[in-house]
């Protein structure tokens, strides 16, 4: 695969340069920016695969910048911020962030999380190429697209991975820890309620009634399962 292209956007020069040098040594093509304006300029030139994004920028809100970038391309976003409150994390994921790492952080953990996010770019195997159809819901793992009533559903990369994984195992109940291991693809040490946040975002986009979800069901005390409205139909 081609070398992944990354942007590090942080107004703290010490953090920005540390992360820039570290990720460059991991054989990534890395550019940096110190604010929102410069980040968008670099974004247009580089067309990055992943943005490591601070929330507190002098001229922009990182949450808004995340949404702006993701309306332009399917870029991955890793929030790197001193905001450690649960509400901030939930907002970050709700705005489309693929991961959320709080300062202070270890470079080793940053490396693992960046690698795990970029793995989602890998080509799908033949067995994974089958479209999944559930009445009017269709999941295409090759195009990484979901349609409902023939309308495109705007999912983040992580939301797609989570929905596709659940739908690939209809009727099976998964614990939060299992979903983190299977979908996040690394040992996530944070609050497992991060799964709940992403499930909630997916439900808003595919369920007719989020108070009584029909497809992604909560199994109280255990986790979640995907319950197809009809038997699955696979097509190549």
C-alpha positions in Angstrom: 0.0 0.0 0.0 1.1 3.6 -0.5 2.5 5.5 2.4 -0.3 6.9 4.5 -0.5 10.7 4.6 -1.1 12.4 8.0 -1.7 15.9 9.3 -0.8 16.9 12.9 -2.8 20.0 14.0 -1.9 21.3 17.4 -1.3 24.8 18.6 1.3 23.7 21.1 4.6 23.6 19.2 6.2 21.1 21.6 3.4 18.6 21.2 3.1 19.3 17.5 6.8 18.8 16.7 7.1 15.7 19.0 4.2 14.0 17.2 5.4 15.1 13.8 8.9 13.7 14.3 7.6 10.5 15.9 5.1 9.7 13.2 7.6 10.6 10.5 9.9 7.9 11.8 7.0 5.4 11.4 7.3 5.9 7.7 4.2 8.1 7.4 4.2 11.2 5.2 3.4 13.9 7.8 2.6 17.6 7.6 1.7 19.9 10.5 -0.4 22.9 11.2 -0.9 25.2 14.3 -4.4 26.3 13.7 -7.6 25.6 11.8 -6.9 27.9 8.9 -3.5 26.4 8.1 -4.9 22.9 8.8 -7.5 23.3 6.0 -4.9 24.7 3.6 -2.6 21.7 4.2 -5.6 19.4 4.0 -6.5 20.6 0.5 -2.9 20.1 -0.7 -2.2 16.8 1.0 -5.5 15.0 0.9 -4.6 13.1 4.1 -5.6 9.7 5.2 -5.7 10.7 8.9 -5.7 13.9 10.8 -4.4 14.1 14.4 -6.5 17.0 15.7 -6.5 19.1 18.8 -9.8 20.3 20.1 -8.6 23.7 21.4 -7.3 25.7 18.5 -6.7 29.5 18.5 -9.0 30.1 15.6 -11.3 27.1 15.4 -13.1 24.4 17.4 -11.7 21.0 16.7 -15.1 19.4 16.7 -16.3 21.7 13.9 -13.0 21.2 12.0 -13.5 17.5 12.2 -17.0 17.8 10.6 -15.7 20.2 8.0 -12.9 17.9 6.9 -15.1 14.8 6.8 -17.6 16.6 4.5 -14.8 17.0 2.0 -13.3 13.5 2.1 -13.6 10.2 4.1 -10.6 11.2 6.2 -10.0 9.5 9.5 -9.7 11.8 12.6 -7.9 11.1 15.8 -8.7 13.7 18.5 -5.7 14.5 20.7 -6.7 16.8 23.4 -6.4 17.7 27.1 -10.2 17.6 27.4 -10.7 14.4 29.3 -14.3 14.7 30.5 -16.7 12.0 29.3 -19.0 14.6 27.7 -16.1 15.9 25.6 -15.3 12.4 24.4 -18.9 11.7 23.6 -19.1 14.9 21.6 -15.9 14.1 19.8 -17.3 10.7 18.6 -20.7 12.2 17.9 -19.0 14.7 15.6 -17.3 11.9 13.6 -13.9 11.3 15.4 -12.6 7.8 14.9 -10.7 7.8 18.1 -10.0 10.1 21.1 -6.7 10.2 23.0 -6.2 12.5 26.0 -3.1 14.4 27.0 -0.8 13.4 28.6 -0.3 10.4 26.3 2.4 7.9 25.4 3.9 7.8 21.9 3.5 4.1 22.0 -0.2 4.3 22.5 -0.5 6.9 19.8 1.4 4.6 17.4 -1.0 1.7 18.1 -4.1 3.8 17.7 -2.9 5.4 14.4 -2.0 2.0 13.1 -5.4 0.5 14.1 -7.3 3.4 12.4 -5.3 3.1 9.2 -5.9 -0.7 9.0 -9.5 0.1 8.1 -8.1 1.1 4.7 -7.0 -2.4 3.9 -8.5 -4.1 0.9 -11.4 -6.4 1.8 -11.0 -10.1 1.2 -13.2 -12.0 -1.2 -15.2 -13.4 1.7 -15.8 -9.8 2.9 -16.9 -8.4 -0.5 -20.5 -9.6 -0.4 -23.1 -7.0 -0.1 -25.5 -7.5 2.8 -29.2 -6.7 2.1 -31.9 -6.5 4.8 -35.1 -5.3 3.1 -34.3 -1.7 2.2 -31.0 -1.6 4.1 -27.9 -2.4 2.0 -24.3 -2.6 3.2 -21.6 -2.6 0.5 -18.1 -3.4 2.1 -16.3 -2.7 -1.2 -17.6 0.8 -1.7 -17.9 1.1 2.1 -21.4 2.5 1.6 -24.7 2.0 3.3 -28.0 2.8 1.7 -31.5 2.9 3.2 -34.5 3.2 1.0 -31.9 3.7 -1.8 -30.7 6.8 0.0 -27.0 7.0 1.0 -26.5 6.9 4.8 -23.6 9.2 5.9 -21.6 7.0 8.3 -18.1 7.6 9.6 -15.5 4.9 9.0 -15.8 3.5 12.4 -19.6 3.6 12.3 -19.5 1.6 9.0 -17.1 -0.9 10.5 -19.3 -1.4 13.6 -22.5 -1.8 11.6 -21.0 -4.1 9.0 -19.5 -6.3 11.7 -22.8 -6.6 13.6 -24.8 -7.2 10.4 -22.3 -9.9 9.3 -23.3 -11.9 12.4 -27.1 -11.4 12.6 -28.7 -12.6 15.8 -25.4 -13.0 17.7 -25.0 -11.0 20.9 -21.7 -9.2 21.4 -20.4 -7.8 24.6 -18.9 -4.3 24.4 -15.4 -5.6 25.1 -15.8 -8.0 22.2 -16.9 -5.3 19.8 -13.9 -3.1 20.8 -11.6 -6.0 20.2 -13.1 -6.9 16.9 -13.9 -3.5 15.5 -11.3 -1.1 17.1 -8.7 -3.8 16.5 -6.6 -3.1 19.6 -6.8 -3.2 23.4 -8.9 -0.2 24.2 -8.2 0.9 27.7 -10.9 3.6 28.0 -14.5 3.6 29.0 -16.4 0.8 27.1 -19.4 3.2 26.8 -17.7 4.5 23.7 -19.5 1.6 22.0 -22.8 3.0 23.2 -22.0 6.4 21.7 -21.3 4.9 18.3 -24.3 2.6 18.4 -26.5 5.6 19.2 -25.1 7.5 16.2 -25.8 4.6 13.9 -29.3 4.2 15.2 -30.1 7.8 14.5 -29.2 7.2 10.9 -30.9 3.8 10.2 -33.6 3.2 12.7 -37.2 4.5 12.2 -37.6 4.9 16.0 -34.4 5.2 18.1 -36.4 4.7 21.3 -37.4 1.2 20.0 -34.6 0.2 17.7 -35.5 -2.8 15.5 -32.2 -3.6 13.9 -29.5 -2.9 16.4 -31.0 -4.2 19.6 -29.7 -3.8 23.2 -29.4 -7.0 25.1 -29.7 -5.8 28.7 -26.7 -6.6 30.9 -24.7 -8.0 27.9 -24.3 -5.9 24.8 -25.8 -5.6 21.3 -27.0 -7.7 18.4 -28.1 -7.0 14.9 -31.6 -8.4 14.3 -32.4 -8.4 10.5 -36.0 -7.5 9.6 -35.8 -10.4 7.0 -33.4 -13.1 6.1 -30.1 -11.9 4.8 -29.5 -11.9 1.0 -26.0 -11.8 -0.2 -25.0 -10.6 -3.7 -21.6 -10.2 -5.3 
